[in-house]
Amino acid sequence: MNQKQLLRPAADASALGAPLAEFNTADAVVHLNQLEQAAAGAVLAALPLPRAVKLLEAPELQHAGELVAAMPPARAAALLGLMADDRATDIVHELDEAQRARLIPLLDPEARRSIQLLLSYPPNTAGALMTTEFVSVPADWTVARTLQHIREVERTRETVYAIYVLDPRTRQLLQVVTMRRLITGAPSDSILDVAQVNPPVSVGPELDQEEVAQLIRRHDLLAIPVVDAQQRMLGIVTVDDILDALIDESTEDVHKFGGVEALDRPYMHIGFFDMIRKRAGWLSVLFLGEMLTASAMQHYEDELARAVVLTLFIPLIMSSGGNSGSQATSLLIRSLALHELRLRDWWKVALRELPTGAVLGAILGLLAIVRISVWQLAGLHDYGEHWKVLAVTIGAALVGIVTFGSLSGSMLPFVLKRLGFDPASASAPFVATLVDVTGLVIYFSIAAMILGGTLL
């Protein structure tokens, strides 16, 4: 399919969609992502509505908001109205204010109300992720009537594997019935007779998506109901939606941990200048931090002049401290993300990391002493007449620096979280820069104490 075919009049609409006829939805999305944006938009605009809706509902479709915005308003509104409310809201989120103002009034009243409700919740919360298309029945219905209702509405619901039993008058959530229990019940049984025994697990609309994921995992749910303060049903968050959200969040955290501003698009779709902007900021901050390392070395300029041999071990000392700090930071960021630790546990972590860092430092220090001794005795390098004292200095410095690196690397995520920042911002380069500066001070302070009167 070439560009001329894609730009033909609407009379050739069937020809535009023909290449997708042999693809299932997932493969068709991959095909669309490989086309230029104008070409992908032309194909989507030419497809039958049900097929186009299926493709737009796939989270893997790139630039969905831009594709919808480029369509005629009536076509775009028709597609949004037929889509699942949560996915339609995701696409509307990608539109600017002018595009929203143009499209939302064209939606049918029910779709408009649902999308506006979901737009009102903060990003990354249960309310923003939920869909209002769930199966609910009054508590006075029978199993037979519930099954008939499911047959009538299943095509318009996100999932039918959980049926939510509501108070007929207040719409408060009373119980949840799984499809398995429903189909094993007698037709004349009350819906409450086949409901689960335990109280239903539910969340408020403001709950963070990570905590929603924890509840879904803990209770082994396919969907979790979202309720208001009066326990009235607002919607459900399905496991596939929470997985998509967490994958996006994990990707953002990985980018931050590498010292890069989070990429909002695939790597190959980021423009050159956008890539420079997202990377230059962090690099500049880290460079300014590393300039403090030069300042620290200037402070010990006299010591370096008297004992040039100390400079040989500066890269070893700095990298060891940075590595230990990065290890601790990685472990703590993950534990905080999984809610294995809370802010008030910082002192427990500190008490754990202090001896851990000391032992790790002792291991590296011993390796350094062995290395210096072997090189000296084997004649591979002459460290001078005071090489034994030098080896002890390097070993002691490694104990101090690795201990400090482990402690500071473990505490930094707590500090950032306490200040309201994402702990993932405690990137490995950031920790390494912090430990580099302080590591030099520790190194030369220990060297001054041990080598005073000999090399210094």
N, C-alpha and C positions, 0 to 999 in steps of 0.2 A: 504494500500500500504506500503510494508516494504522496507528496504534499499536494499535488494537483488534484488527486482524487479526494483528498480530505477537504478541499476548499470548493468543491462543486456545490451547486444549489441543493436545496432540501429535497428535490425530486430524486436525487441519488442517495437518499438517507439509508435505504436498505443496503446499498453497496458499502457504505461506510461501516456498518455494523457487521457485515458478512464475515470479516476475518475473525471475529470473536465467537462465531457460531459453534466452532468445534472446541472451544475452551470451556472448562468449568470456571466457577467464579474466581478461585485463587489464581489460576493461570491467566485468566483475562485481566486481572489486576496487575500481574507482572508485565503483561503485554502493554497495558496502558502506561505503566510507569516508565517504560522504555521509549515511549513516544514523546515528541516535543509537546509542550503544554497546549499549544493551539490545536495540535492534531488530536490529543487526548480529549480535549473539550468538544471538538467536532464529533468524535465518535460517540461520546456520552450523550450529546444532544440528539444524535440520530437513532439511538437505541430505543426499543420499546420501554415504556415507563418501568414495568416490573424488573426488567433486566438491568436498567440503569440504576434503579434503587439498590439492587443486590450489590452492584459494584461500589456504589457510593457508601454503602454500609460497611464495607470491608475496611478495618482500621489501617491496613497496609497500603491503601491507595494514597499516593502522595499528592499534595496540593489540592485536596478535595475542596477546600473553601474557595480557592482561586478558580477552580473549574466550574463550580456552581455560580460564582459571581460573574463569570463570562457568558453564562447562558441568558437567553431571554427571560425576563422576570417571571412570566407566567409558567414557563417550563421549570425554572428553578424552584418556584413555590410549590408546584405540583410534586416534584421529587422530594422536597423536604417534608411535605405533608404525608407522604406515603412511607417515609423512613421511620425506623425506631426513634422514639423521642430523644434518647440519650445520644445517639449518633448524630441526629439532626442538630442537636444543641452543640455538639463538638464542632460541627461544620460552621454553624452560625457564629461560634466563638472566633473563628478564623477570619470572619468578615469585618470590615471597618464599619464605623457608625453609619455612614451614608448607605452602604450596601444593606445593612440590617434594616434601616428605616424604609428602604425600598421593598424588601422582600417580606418582612414579618406581617405587614397589613394584608398581604395577598394570601396568607395561609388561612385554612379553614379555622373556625373559632376554637375547636378542641385542640388541634395541633398548636395553635398560637398560644393558648393558655399553658399547655404543657411545656413548651420551649421557654416561654417567659418565666415560668416557675423555676426551671432548671438553671436558667441564666442568672437568677437572683442569688444563687448560692456561691460562696467563695470557691475558687479552683482547688482541686485536690481534696475535696471533702466528699462525704457520702452523698450529700444533696446534689453536688455537681455531677457525680458519676451515675446516679440512679436513673432508672427508667420508670415511667408511670404506667407502662404496659404490662401489667401482671394479672394473674387470675385470682379473683377474690369472690367469695360467696357469703351470703348471710348465714348466721349460725343456725337458723331454723330450717335449712334445706336438708334434703336427703342425699344419699350417695347417688341415686339414679338421676336426680335433677342436676346434681353437680357435674356428673359425667356428660349429660346432654349439653350443659352450658359450655363445657370445655370443647366439645365437638363444634359448637357454633362460633367460638371466639379464638380458637387456637392459632389461626393464621395471623391474628393481629396482636398476639402476645409474645413477649420476649422469651418466656419459658412456661411450660405447663407442668413441670416436674414438682412444683410446690404450689399448693393452693392455700390461700390465706383466708381464714375464717374470721369474719368481722361481726361486730355487734350490729344488728339490723338498724338500730336507731342512731347510734353515735359513730359508727364506722371505726370503733376501736378494735385493734387487733386482739383477738382472743386466743387463737390457736393456729397451728400450721399443719396441713395434711400433705403427706408425700403421695405421689402418684402410686407408689407401690401399695401403701395402706388403703388408698381409695379403691383400687381395682380389686382388692381382696375382700372388701366389705360387701355385705348384702345390700341389694338395691334399696331396700326399705329402711336401712339403718340411717340414723341421724349422722350428719357430717361430723358432729362432735364426738360420736362414738368411735370413729376411726382415726381421730386426731392423735398426734403424739402425746405422750404422757407428760413430758417436761414442759415448763413454760417456754414460750417462743423466745428465741434470741433476736433482739432488734437493736438498731442503732439510731442515734439522732442525726439530723441532716448536716450538722456542723462538724461531725467527727472526722478526723483526718483519715485519709485513705489508707495509710499504713496500719492504723489501728483497726480499720475495717477488715483489712487483709488478715490481721492476726486473729480476729474473731472467726472469720470464715475458715481459716486453717484449723483453729482450735476445735471448732464444732463440726468440722467436715461438712460444710454446707455448699450447695450449688448456687444459692442466692440468699441474701440476708435482707429482711424488711427494714425500711427506713420509716420511722414514726415521728410525729411531733410530740410536744410536751404532754398532750392529752392522750397519747398512745394511738392516735389516728394514723392510718396508713397513708404514706405519701408516695411510696414507690419501693423498688427493690434494687439492690446492687448485685449483679450476677458475677460469678467467679471469673468469667472471661473478661468482663470489663475491668475488674480489679487487677487482673494479671496484666492487661495491656497498660494500665496506668502505672503499675509498679515497674514494668519493663522500661517505660519512658523515664521514670524517676531514677531507676538504677543507672540508666545510660547517662543521665545528667550528672549523677554522683561520680561516675567513673571519669567523665570529662573534667569535673572539678578537681578530682583527686590527682589527675595528671597535670594540674596547673593550667587548665584551659577553660574559658567560658563555655558553658553548655551549648552544644550545637543543636539547633531546632530542626535541622534537616539532615539527610544522609550526607556523608563526607563529600561524595562526588557532586552533590548538588549545591554545595556552598561556594559562592563566588569568591574570587581571589581576594578582593578587598574586605569582604566579610570575614574571611579566614584570618587575614592580617589583624583586623579589629578584635576578633575573639581571642587571639593569642598574644598580641602585643601588650595588652594591659597587664596580664599576669607576669610576662617576661620582664616588663619594666619594673614592676614592684619587686620581683625577685632580684633583679640586677641592683636596684638601690639597696636591698638588704645585703647583698654580697659585698657592696662597697664598704659596709661596716667591717667586713673581714680584712680588707686592706687597711682600714684604720687601726684595727687591733694589731696587725702585724707591724705597722709603723710604730705603735706604742712599745713594742718589744724589739725595736731595731737594734739597740745596743746588744741585747742578749744574742740575737741572731748573728751579729758581727763577731762576737766572741766564740760562739759555738755554732758554726755553719752546719755542722752535722745534724742539728735539730731540724733544719729545713727538709732533710731527706724524708722525715716521717710525718710531715704536715698533711700530705694527701691521705696517708693511712689513717691518721688520727681523725681527720674531718669526715672522711667517708664512713668510718666505723660508727661514729656518733650519729651521723645522718641516717645510716641504715637501721640502727637500733630504734631511733625515733620514728622512722617510717613504718617499721614493723608494728610498734605499739599503736601508732595512729590508725593503721589499717584494721587492727583487731578491735579497737575501741569504737571506731565509726560503725563497723558492722554490728557490734553488740548493741550500740545505742539504736541503730536502725531497726533491729529485731526486738527491741524493748527487753533485752536480757539484762540491761543495766538502766538505772535511773540517775538523775542528776545527784541525788543524795548519796549515791554509792561511790562518789569520787574518792573519798578517803580510803575505802576498801581497795580500790584500784591502786591508789598510791602506795599503800602498804604492801600490795602484791608486786608492784613493778620495781620498788626499791631493791629488794633482795634479788629479784629476777635480773634486773640490770646489772647488779654487782656481780652475780655469778657469770652472766654472759661476758661482762667486761673482763673478769678474771680468766675466762677461757681464751679470749682474744689476746689478753696480756701475756698469758703463758706461751701462746703461739708466737707472739712477737719476740719474746725473750729467746725462745728456741731458735727462731730464724736468725736473730742477730748473732747468737752464739755460734751457730753452724757456719754462717758466712765469715765470721771472724776467724774461727779455728781452722776452717778449710782454706783460708787465704783468698776467699772470693772478694772480700772487701776489708779494708782496714779502718775500723771505727776509732782508732786511737788507743792510747794507754788506759783511758777510763771507760772502755767499752762495757765493762760489767755494770758500772753505775748507770751508764746510758741505757742499757737494756732494762734495768730496774725502773728507770724513769719512764721509758716508753710503756712498760707493763702497767705501772701505777696510773699513768695518764689515761690509758685505755679503760681501766676500771672506772675512773672518775667520769670520763666522757660518755661511755656507753651507759653508765647508770643515769647520768643526767639526761642523755638522749631518750632512754626508755621512759623516764619520769615525765619529761616535758612533752614527749610525743603522746603519752597517755592522757595527760591533763588538758592538752590543747582542745580536743573535741568537747570536753566538758565546759571549758571556758566559752567556746564559741556558741554552744547550745544555750548556756546560761545568758549570754548576751543577745540571744534571739537569732543567731546566724545558723546556717546549715553546717553541721559538723563536718560534712564532706569538703567544706572549704579549707579544712586543715590538710591541704594537699601535701603529697610527699615532697615536692620541691620546696614548699613553704617550711615544712619541718626541717628539712636538710639545711636550708639557709639559716634558720634560727640556731640550730645546733652548731653549724660551722663557726658562727661568731663567738658563741659562748665556749665552744670547744677549744678555740685557740687560747682564750683566757685561762681555761682550766689547764691546758697543756703547759703553757709557759709558767703558770703559777707553781705547778708541781715540779717543773724543771728547775725553777729558781730555788725551791726548797731542797731538792735532792742533789742538784749539781753545784750548789753554792760552795765556793772554796775549791772546786776542781775545774770544771769547764767554764763555769760562770763566776 
